[in-house]
């Protein structure tokens, strides 16, 4: 019954907004027609069954007997005699029970405005009375009531006891909300009253007295019973306050109004939503950001089925204006201003040379200098969401988005690339294996304008390759800013998402249609198997090939994803996360690694069946290595008649200890690769010494010439051993 909990959840997704706005709203202004929540008759039917299953755990007999004595007679004239007694319920036998919630009238109730109707039906076991009532007192011919002792038992046999009530919820109450019961009707169906020990002349009048008393008792008890069934579940619905979303505090306030119709219950609300403590960050230009985008559009119609024609239990419609208000505060706080100073695990900074792998196929690609990087990204104007753009659930539009790429030269940052990018991210909503609601990257489109660059001498295609590499790295990090949102439970029940998409006359509301389930999975866990992975296809190039080959002539590095062949289901798509970033969708099972940086990567993947059933996450770690290592140091020293070559190298995909070295003397052949970083060249001709390094993937790095140093006269023994050592 947390009807509005879905609202708070979906709001935290940072979803959707219009492409164009007529005006703006201040940060904390109330958004008219911010959202609507529909619970269908099908949803109430499901909840009715769920509440019915919980009824046996309630102490309804104790509630009823808690009203004892239900009647006290102080020597009262009953026309045929005087009676003094206490009347107590001594037993209540409930074998089965049922609850029906509906916006249609139940139990013969008259219509009371726009109400929710509840019917509680209690039935005894076959052959047993529902209620036993005992009377212990005195009778008499006058008001003395001392003539005769009376002990009698009365059993009420019924096919069922029906309690029907009309209920509304007032969310303007001082405590936040209140359950209001406008009418209660009680029916003892197929009533048969059986007396034991009762004088026959009293039976008729006592039956009338007791049925009237029991009806009044049940009517008095109904609010308590309904509060236990409904109110406790609504207690978690807070319409004003704060909530944690990832690392942020979200502030919200809503004022709902309720209505019922043939489709069920509809709650509509104005509201506001923003990050707490929002102040304009230094990276934001205040003059260009007066407020969030706002358009005026009517609330969408929400009937018994989704836009796709399928039944659902409850739906939520969120105005793009409300979500843009939240996104604006997110933007104003500077959360979309991203800066990446990159460091390797061993303490070295990631250099420009790490991009060499994706640019090596180009004829004009340089051998990048080993300089440290920093990338600064920030929006020049407030971004916004667009609902239902194309085939995606929503699109995040950042136009323009600024990218400044710096390298460190001579102890200072130098701008290597200044770009303005019109970036649009195609996003979708999905649930993960823990039933969290997540935003998934479906794809991206961008147009860029290079304002200034140290790469001016490079072909535009090569500059585009570099920008593709940066954007490929950054996009999952932008999506990762949006944390997974746990779907709340309603009375211990989870719900799944049936359909997501744009709704409303102007497609300016984001619609989310859900169904209650007893577990957080979309169907049986065994319906879809774990995904498995194929082989990482790497591109291995030596220096000669990288200088001659064009990109079209090279195999693109690709990671192939396949579903477990033991599964009867076929994977429609995969949900993939790289190096702990945001989730992205892969439809064809092929993940293009062309624009990935060199080094070790970890990929998490989940296979999704056509029915939306997700497998468990599988993980694969691998090394993407397309470029050979670089020689950092190559020195030739003479010590005590020996010529010693000392080498050091680095590679962005492999540890230094795993690298091997080759040596060539003059026009001779290259030596076999060896791990020794110190090589004895005593007795050999060292006037022209060249070295290179080889990584575990077989990539050969560029050669480096060692300055010739005059050698001392070596002993013959050392010359022979040195020559042999070089060829090992």
C-alpha positions in Angstrom: 0.0 0.0 0.0 2.9 2.4 -0.3 1.1 4.0 -3.2 3.4 7.0 -3.3 6.6 5.3 -2.5 7.2 4.5 -6.2 7.0 8.3 -6.7 9.9 9.0 -4.4 11.9 6.1 -6.0 11.5 7.1 -9.6 12.1 10.8 -8.8 15.5 9.8 -7.5 16.4 8.5 -11.0 17.1 11.9 -12.3 15.0 11.1 -15.3 13.5 13.1 -18.2 12.6 16.7 -19.2 11.4 18.6 -22.3 13.5 19.5 -25.2 12.3 23.1 -25.1 11.0 25.2 -22.3 8.6 28.1 -22.4 10.0 29.6 -19.2 11.9 28.7 -16.0 11.2 27.9 -12.4 13.2 28.9 -9.4 15.0 26.1 -7.7 12.5 25.6 -4.8 9.3 26.6 -6.6 6.3 24.3 -6.5 5.8 22.5 -9.8 2.1 22.2 -10.8 0.8 18.8 -11.8 4.2 17.3 -10.8 3.1 13.7 -10.7 0.2 11.2 -10.7 0.0 7.7 -9.2 -2.6 5.2 -10.4 -3.5 2.0 -8.5 -5.7 -0.1 -10.8 -8.5 -2.5 -9.8 -6.0 -5.3 -10.7 -3.6 -3.8 -8.2 -6.2 -3.7 -5.5 -7.1 -7.3 -6.3 -3.5 -8.4 -5.8 -3.2 -6.4 -2.6 -6.5 -7.9 -1.4 -5.0 -11.4 -1.8 -1.8 -10.4 -0.1 -3.6 -8.9 2.9 -5.9 -11.9 3.1 -2.8 -14.1 3.4 -1.6 -12.0 6.3 -4.9 -12.1 8.2 -4.3 -15.3 10.1 -1.4 -13.6 11.9 -3.7 -11.0 13.3 -5.4 -11.6 16.7 -8.9 -10.7 15.5 -10.5 -12.9 18.3 -8.5 -11.0 20.9 -9.6 -7.7 19.4 -13.3 -8.8 19.6 -13.0 -10.1 23.1 -11.2 -7.0 24.2 -14.6 -5.3 24.2 -15.9 -7.5 27.0 -18.3 -7.1 28.6 -20.2 -6.3 25.5 -23.3 -5.6 27.5 -24.1 -4.9 31.1 -27.7 -5.1 32.4 -28.5 -3.7 35.8 -31.8 -5.4 36.6 -33.3 -4.2 33.4 -37.0 -4.8 32.4 -37.1 -7.0 29.3 -40.9 -6.9 29.2 -41.2 -10.5 30.2 -38.9 -10.4 33.2 -36.2 -8.4 34.8 -32.6 -9.4 34.1 -29.2 -8.5 35.7 -26.2 -9.8 34.0 -22.8 -9.2 32.3 -22.6 -10.4 28.7 -19.2 -11.6 27.6 -17.8 -13.1 24.4 -15.9 -16.2 25.5 -14.8 -17.7 22.1 -14.3 -16.6 18.6 -13.7 -19.2 15.9 -12.3 -18.0 12.6 -11.3 -20.7 10.2 -10.8 -18.6 7.1 -10.9 -14.9 6.2 -10.7 -12.7 3.2 -10.1 -9.0 2.4 -11.4 -7.2 -0.7 -10.2 -3.7 -1.6 -11.9 -1.9 -4.5 -13.0 1.4 -5.8 -16.3 -0.2 -6.6 -18.9 -0.6 -3.9 -18.7 -3.8 -1.8 -20.9 -5.2 0.9 -24.0 -3.2 0.0 -22.5 0.1 1.0 -24.0 3.4 -0.2 -21.7 5.7 -2.3 -19.7 8.1 -0.1 -17.8 10.4 -2.3 -14.5 9.2 -3.8 -13.7 6.4 -1.5 -11.8 3.2 -1.3 -14.1 0.3 -0.2 -12.9 -2.5 2.0 -14.7 -5.7 2.7 -13.5 -8.1 5.5 -15.1 -11.5 5.5 -14.7 -13.8 8.5 -16.0 -17.4 8.5 -15.9 -20.2 11.1 -15.1 -23.8 10.4 -18.0 -26.0 9.2 -20.3 -26.9 12.1 -18.7 -24.5 14.5 -20.2 -21.2 15.8 -18.4 -18.0 14.9 -19.0 -16.5 18.4 -20.0 -17.9 21.8 -21.5 -15.5 24.2 -22.1 -16.3 27.9 -24.5 -14.6 30.4 -24.1 -15.0 34.1 -26.7 -13.2 36.3 -30.0 -13.1 38.1 -33.7 -12.7 37.1 -36.7 -11.6 39.0 -40.3 -10.3 38.8 -39.4 -6.9 40.0 -36.4 -4.7 40.1 -34.8 -6.7 42.8 -33.5 -9.4 40.4 -33.1 -12.0 43.1 -35.6 -14.7 42.2 -33.5 -17.0 40.1 -29.9 -17.6 39.0 -29.3 -17.5 35.3 -26.4 -19.0 33.4 -26.8 -19.2 29.6 -24.6 -19.6 26.5 -25.5 -18.3 23.1 -23.8 -19.5 19.9 -23.9 -17.5 16.7 -23.7 -19.7 13.7 -23.1 -17.9 10.4 -21.8 -18.7 6.9 -19.7 -15.5 7.2 -19.5 -12.2 9.0 -19.0 -9.4 6.5 -17.6 -6.0 7.6 -17.8 -3.4 4.8 -16.4 0.1 5.1 -15.8 3.2 2.9 -12.4 4.7 3.5 -10.6 7.9 2.5 -7.1 9.1 3.2 -6.5 12.7 4.3 -2.9 13.8 3.7 -3.5 17.2 5.1 -3.9 16.0 8.7 -1.5 17.4 11.3 0.3 14.0 11.6 0.8 13.8 7.9 -2.1 11.6 7.0 -5.2 10.1 8.6 -7.6 7.2 7.7 -11.2 8.4 7.6 -14.0 5.8 7.8 -17.2 7.2 6.6 -19.6 4.2 6.8 -19.5 0.7 8.2 -22.0 -2.0 7.5 -22.1 -5.4 9.2 -23.8 -8.5 7.9 -24.3 -11.8 9.8 -24.9 -14.0 6.8 -27.2 -17.1 7.3 -27.4 -16.3 11.1 -28.6 -19.0 13.4 -28.7 -18.3 17.1 -28.6 -21.4 19.4 -29.3 -21.0 23.1 -28.2 -23.2 26.0 -29.8 -22.6 29.4 -31.8 -19.6 28.3 -35.5 -19.5 29.4 -37.6 -19.8 26.2 -39.5 -16.6 26.9 -36.2 -14.7 26.8 -34.7 -16.2 23.6 -36.4 -13.9 21.0 -35.7 -10.7 22.9 -32.2 -11.6 23.8 -31.4 -12.6 20.2 -32.5 -9.1 19.0 -30.5 -7.5 21.8 -27.4 -9.4 21.1 -27.4 -9.1 17.3 -27.9 -5.3 17.7 -25.1 -5.2 20.3 -22.7 -7.3 18.1 -23.4 -5.1 15.1 -22.5 -2.0 17.1 -19.4 -3.7 18.5 -18.1 -4.6 15.1 -18.8 -1.1 13.8 -16.8 0.3 16.7 -14.0 -2.3 16.1 -13.8 -1.7 12.3 -11.5 1.4 12.5 -9.0 -0.5 14.6 -9.1 -3.4 12.3 -8.8 -1.3 9.2 -5.9 0.7 10.7 -4.0 -2.5 11.3 -4.6 -3.6 7.7 -4.0 -0.3 5.9 -2.8 2.5 8.1 0.4 0.8 9.2 1.4 0.3 5.6 0.7 4.0 4.7 2.8 5.1 7.6 6.0 4.9 5.5 4.6 7.3 2.9 6.1 10.7 3.9 5.2 13.5 1.5 7.6 16.1 2.8 11.1 15.7 4.0 14.5 14.5 2.9 15.9 11.2 1.6 19.4 9.8 0.9 20.1 9.1 -2.8 23.6 7.8 -3.1 25.9 10.4 -1.6 23.3 13.2 -1.8 20.4 14.4 0.3 17.2 14.9 -1.7 14.6 17.3 -0.4 10.9 16.9 -1.5 7.4 18.1 -0.8 4.1 16.9 -2.3 0.4 17.8 -1.8 -1.7 15.0 -3.3 -5.4 14.8 -4.0 -7.3 11.6 -4.5 -10.0 10.5 -6.9 -11.6 7.2 -7.8 -13.1 6.0 -11.1 -13.8 2.8 -12.9 -10.1 2.2 -13.4 -9.1 2.4 -9.7 -7.6 5.1 -7.5 -5.8 8.2 -8.9 -3.6 10.4 -6.8 -2.4 13.7 -8.4 0.0 16.1 -6.8 1.9 19.3 -7.1 5.5 19.1 -5.8 9.0 20.2 -5.6 12.3 18.3 -5.7 15.9 19.3 -5.4 19.2 18.5 -3.7 19.5 19.8 -0.3 21.8 22.8 0.2 22.1 23.6 -3.5 24.3 26.6 -4.2 25.8 27.6 -7.5 29.1 25.9 -7.9 32.1 27.9 -9.2 32.1 25.8 -12.4 28.6 27.1 -13.4 27.9 30.4 -15.2 25.0 31.9 -13.2 24.0 34.3 -16.0 23.1 31.4 -18.3 21.2 29.3 -15.7 18.3 31.3 -14.2 16.3 28.2 -13.3 15.0 24.9 -14.4 13.0 24.4 -17.6 9.2 24.5 -17.4 6.4 23.7 -19.8 2.7 23.7 -19.1 1.0 20.5 -20.1 -2.0 18.6 -18.7 -1.7 15.4 -16.7 -1.8 12.3 -18.8 -4.7 9.9 -18.7 -3.9 6.6 -16.9 -6.4 3.9 -17.5 -6.5 0.2 -16.8 -3.7 -0.8 -19.2 -0.2 0.4 -20.1 0.3 2.4 -23.4 1.3 -1.0 -24.8 -2.1 -2.4 -23.9 -1.0 -4.7 -21.0 -2.6 -4.7 -17.5 -0.6 -3.4 -14.6 -1.0 -2.9 -10.8 0.1 0.6 -10.3 1.7 3.4 -12.5 3.5 6.6 -11.9 3.6 9.6 -14.2 6.4 12.1 -13.5 6.3 15.5 -15.2 9.5 16.5 -17.0 9.2 19.8 -15.2 9.6 18.1 -11.8 12.6 16.1 -12.9 14.2 19.0 -14.6 13.9 20.9 -11.4 15.9 18.1 -9.7 18.4 17.9 -12.5 18.9 21.7 -12.3 19.9 21.5 -8.7 22.2 18.6 -9.6 23.7 20.7 -12.3 24.0 23.8 -10.1 25.9 21.9 -7.4 28.5 21.1 -10.0 27.9 17.4 -10.0 28.3 17.3 -13.8 31.7 19.1 -13.6 34.1 16.2 -13.9 37.9 16.3 -13.6 40.2 13.3 -14.1 43.8 13.4 -13.0 44.7 9.8 -13.8 47.1 7.8 -11.7 48.4 4.2 -12.2 48.4 1.8 -9.3 52.2 2.0 -9.0 52.1 5.7 -8.5 53.0 6.8 -12.0 50.6 9.1 -13.8 48.8 7.9 -16.9 50.5 9.5 -19.9 49.4 10.6 -23.3 51.1 7.5 -24.6 48.3 5.4 -23.2 46.2 6.6 -26.1 48.7 5.3 -28.6 46.8 1.9 -28.9 43.7 3.5 -30.4 45.6 5.9 -32.6 48.4 3.6 -33.8 46.6 2.4 -37.0 46.6 5.9 -38.5 49.4 6.6 -40.9 50.0 10.1 -39.4 49.7 9.0 -35.8 52.6 10.2 -33.7 54.6 8.3 -31.2 53.0 10.0 -28.3 55.2 11.6 -25.7 55.1 10.2 -22.3 53.4 13.1 -20.6 50.8 13.0 -17.8 47.2 13.9 -18.5 44.3 15.8 -17.0 40.8 16.1 -18.4 38.3 18.7 -17.3 34.6 18.5 -18.4 31.9 20.9 -17.5 28.5 21.9 -18.9 28.2 25.4 -20.3 24.4 25.4 -20.0 22.0 23.4 -17.9 21.5 19.9 -19.3 18.0 18.5 -19.6 16.2 15.2 -20.2 13.9 14.4 -23.1 11.2 11.7 -22.6 10.8 9.0 -25.2 13.2 10.3 -27.8 13.3 7.7 -30.6 13.3 4.2 -29.2 14.9 5.0 -25.9 13.2 5.6 -22.6 14.8 9.0 -22.2 17.7 11.1 -23.4 20.1 13.2 -21.4 21.0 16.3 -23.5 24.2 18.3 -22.6 24.6 21.0 -25.2 27.2 22.3 -25.1 29.6 20.3 -22.9 33.1 21.6 -22.6 36.2 19.3 -22.7 39.6 20.7 -21.9 42.5 18.2 -22.2 45.8 19.1 -20.6 49.2 17.5 -20.4 52.0 18.3 -18.0 55.0 19.8 -19.8 57.9 21.4 -17.9 56.1 21.3 -14.6 52.9 23.0 -15.8 49.6 22.0 -17.5 49.4 22.8 -21.2 46.1 22.7 -23.0 46.4 20.1 -25.7 42.7 20.0 -26.8 39.8 22.4 -26.2 36.5 21.1 -27.5 32.8 22.0 -27.2 30.6 18.9 -27.6 26.9 18.7 -28.2 26.3 15.4 -26.4 23.1 13.4 -26.2 23.0 10.2 -24.1 20.4 7.6 -24.9 19.4 6.0 -21.6 17.1 3.3 -20.5 15.7 2.0 -17.1 16.3 -1.5 -15.9 16.5 -3.5 -12.8 19.5 -5.4 -11.6 19.8 -8.8 -9.8 19.1 -7.1 -6.4 15.9 -5.4 -7.8 17.5 -2.0 -7.8 16.3 0.5 -10.5 19.3 1.5 -12.5 19.9 3.9 -15.5 21.6 2.1 -18.3 23.5 3.8 -21.2 22.1 2.7 -24.5 24.3 4.8 -26.8 25.4 8.3 -27.5 25.5 10.9 -30.3 27.8 13.9 -30.3 29.0 16.7 -32.5 32.1 18.5 -31.6 33.9 21.7 -32.5 37.6 22.0 -31.8 38.4 25.5 -30.6 42.1 25.0 -30.1 44.6 22.2 -30.0 48.2 21.2 -30.1 47.1 18.5 -32.5 46.5 21.0 -35.3 48.9 19.2 -37.5 47.1 15.9 -37.2 44.3 14.7 -39.6 40.8 15.5 -38.4 40.0 11.8 -38.4 42.8 11.2 -35.9 41.6 14.0 -33.6 38.1 12.5 -33.8 39.6 9.1 -32.7 41.1 10.8 -29.7 37.9 12.5 -28.7 36.0 9.2 -29.2 38.5 7.6 -26.8 37.9 10.3 -24.2 34.1 10.2 -24.5 34.2 6.4 -24.4 36.1 6.7 -21.1 33.9 9.5 -19.7 30.4 8.3 -20.5 30.2 5.4 -18.1 31.5 7.7 -15.4 28.7 10.2 -16.1 26.1 7.4 -15.9 27.8 6.1 -12.7 27.0 9.4 -11.0 23.4 8.2 -10.9 23.3 5.5 -8.1 21.1 2.4 -8.1 17.8 3.1 -6.5 16.4 0.2 -4.3 12.8 -0.5 -5.2 10.8 -0.2 -2.0 8.7 -3.0 -0.5 5.0 -2.5 0.1 3.9 -4.6 3.1 6.9 -6.8 2.5 6.2 -7.1 -1.3 8.4 -6.1 -4.1 7.4 -4.9 -7.5 8.7 -5.2 -11.0 8.6 -2.8 -13.9 6.3 -3.8 -16.7 6.7 -0.9 -19.1 8.5 2.4 -19.2 8.1 5.3 -21.7 6.8 8.7 -22.5 3.1 9.4 -21.9 0.9 12.4 -22.1 -0.3 14.5 -25.0 3.1 16.2 -25.5 5.1 13.1 -24.4 6.3 15.3 -21.5 5.5 12.8 -18.7 7.7 9.8 -17.9 5.5 6.8 -17.3 6.5 3.8 -15.2 4.0 0.9 -14.9 4.6 -1.7 -12.2 3.3 -5.0 -10.9 3.5 -6.4 -7.3 5.4 -9.6 -6.9 6.3 -11.8 -3.9 10.0 -11.9 -4.8 12.3 -9.3 -6.4 12.9 -11.4 -9.5 11.1 -11.2 -12.8 10.0 -14.8 -13.0 11.7 -18.0 -11.9 15.4 -17.7 -11.1 16.1 -20.7 -13.3 14.4 -19.3 -16.3 17.7 -17.8 -17.6 21.2 -19.0 -17.1 24.4 -17.1 -16.3 26.2 -15.4 -19.1 29.5 -16.7 -20.2 32.3 -14.9 -22.1 34.2 -15.7 -25.1 37.8 -14.6 -25.9 39.1 -11.1 -25.9 40.3 -10.4 -29.4 43.3 -8.1 -29.2 45.1 -6.2 -31.9 48.8 -6.9 -31.9 51.0 -4.5 -33.9 54.7 -4.0 -34.1 56.2 -0.7 -35.0 56.4 -1.3 -38.8 52.7 -2.4 -39.0 51.5 0.6 -37.1 53.2 2.9 -39.4 51.9 1.4 -42.6 48.5 -0.1 -42.0 45.2 1.9 -42.1 42.4 1.4 -39.6 40.1 -0.3 -42.1 42.7 -3.0 -42.6 43.0 -4.0 -39.0 41.0 -6.3 -36.9 39.0 -4.3 -34.3 39.6 -5.6 -30.7 36.3 -7.1 -29.6 34.8 -8.8 -26.6 32.2 -11.3 -27.5 29.4 -12.1 -24.9 27.4 -15.3 -25.2 24.7 -16.8 -23.0 25.2 -20.1 -21.4 24.5 -22.7 -24.0 22.9 -24.9 -21.4 20.0 -22.4 -21.1 17.0 -22.8 -23.3 16.5 -19.1 -23.4 18.2 -16.8 -25.9 19.8 -13.6 -24.7 18.1 -10.5 -26.2 20.7 -8.2 -24.8 23.4 -7.8 -22.3 23.9 -5.3 -19.5 27.6 -4.5 -19.2 29.7 -2.5 -16.7 33.3 -1.7 -17.4 35.8 -1.1 -14.6 33.1 -0.3 -12.0 31.5 2.5 -14.1 27.9 2.9 -15.2 25.9 0.2 -16.8 25.5 0.1 -20.6 23.5 -2.1 -22.9 25.0 -4.3 -25.6 22.4 -5.7 -28.0 24.5 -7.8 -30.4 26.8 -9.4 -27.9 29.9 -7.6 -29.2 31.6 -5.0 -27.2 33.9 -2.8 -29.3 37.2 -2.1 -27.6 38.7 0.1 -30.3 38.5 3.3 -28.1 39.5 1.7 -24.9 42.7 2.7 -23.1 45.6 0.3 -22.8 45.7 -1.8 -19.6 43.8 -4.2 -17.4 40.0 -4.0 -17.5 37.3 -5.8 -15.6 33.9 -6.4 -17.3 30.7 -7.4 -15.5 27.9 -8.6 -17.7 24.3 -9.8 -17.2 22.4 -11.6 -19.9 18.7 -10.5 -20.3 16.2 -12.8 -21.9 13.4 -11.6 -24.2 11.0 -11.8 -21.3 13.2 -9.5 -19.3 14.6 -12.2 -17.0 18.1 -11.3 -15.9 20.8 -13.8 -15.2 23.4 -13.5 -12.5 26.4 -11.2 -13.1 29.5 -12.8 -14.6 32.9 -11.2 -14.4 35.9 -11.2 -16.8 39.3 -9.5 -16.3 41.7 -9.2 -19.1 44.5 -7.0 -20.4 44.0 -4.9 -23.5 47.5 -4.6 -25.0 48.0 -3.2 -28.5 51.2 -1.2 -28.1 54.7 -2.3 -27.2 56.5 -1.1 -24.2 58.9 1.9 -24.1 62.5 1.9 -23.0 62.9 4.4 -20.2 66.6 3.9 -19.6 69.4 2.3 -21.6 72.9 2.9 -20.2 76.2 1.2 -21.1 78.8 1.4 -18.4 82.3 0.0 -18.1 83.5 -1.3 -14.8 86.6 -3.2 -14.2 87.0 -4.2 -17.8 83.4 -5.2 -18.2 80.7 -3.6 -20.5 77.3 -3.8 -18.8 74.0 -2.7 -20.5 71.4 -1.7 -17.9 67.7 -1.4 -19.1 64.4 -0.2 -17.8 61.1 0.0 -19.6 57.4 0.5 -18.9 54.1 -0.6 -20.5 50.6 0.6 -19.8 49.2 -2.9 -19.9 51.9 -5.0 -18.2 54.0 -4.8 -15.1 57.7 -3.9 -15.6 58.8 -7.3 -14.2 57.0 -9.1 -17.0 58.8 -7.3 -19.8 61.6 -8.8 -21.9 64.4 -7.1 -23.7 66.2 -7.5 -27.1 69.6 -6.2 -28.1 71.0 -5.6 -31.6 74.6 -4.8 -32.3 75.2 -2.9 -35.6 73.5 -4.6 -38.5 73.3 -7.9 -36.7 70.1 -9.7 -35.8 68.0 -9.0 -32.7 68.8 -11.2 -29.7 66.2 -13.5 -28.3 63.8 -11.7 -25.8 65.1 -12.1 -22.2 63.9 -10.9 -18.8 67.4 -9.8 -17.6 67.5 -6.0 -17.2 71.3 -6.1 -17.0 73.2 -7.6 -20.0 76.9 -8.3 -20.2 78.3 -7.1 -23.5 81.9 -7.4 -22.5 84.2 -8.2 -25.5 81.5 -7.2 -28.1 81.4 -4.4 -30.5 79.4 -1.7 -28.7 79.8 1.2 -31.1 76.2 0.7 -32.3 73.9 -0.8 -29.7 70.1 -0.8 -30.1 67.5 -2.1 -27.6 63.8 -2.6 -27.5 61.3 -4.2 -25.2 58.6 -6.9 -25.7 55.5 -7.3 -23.5 53.7 -10.6 -22.6 51.2 -10.1 -25.4 54.1 -10.1 -28.0 53.9 -6.4 -28.8 57.3 -5.0 -29.7 58.1 -1.5 -28.6 60.1 1.1 -30.5 63.9 0.6 -30.6 66.2 3.0 -28.8 69.9 3.6 -29.7 72.4 3.4 -26.9 75.3 6.0 -27.1 78.5 4.2 -27.9 81.1 4.1 -25.2 84.7 3.1 -25.7 85.3 -0.3 -24.2 88.4 -1.5 -22.4 90.3 -4.5 -23.7 88.4 -7.5 -22.5 89.7 -10.9 -21.6 89.0 -13.7 -24.0 87.1 -15.7 -21.4 84.7 -12.8 -20.9 84.2 -12.2 -24.6 83.1 -15.8 -25.2 80.7 -15.8 -22.3 79.3 -12.4 -23.2 78.5 -13.5 -26.8 76.8 -16.6 -25.6 74.9 -14.7 -23.0 73.5 -12.2 -25.6 72.1 -15.1 -27.7 70.4 -16.9 -24.9 
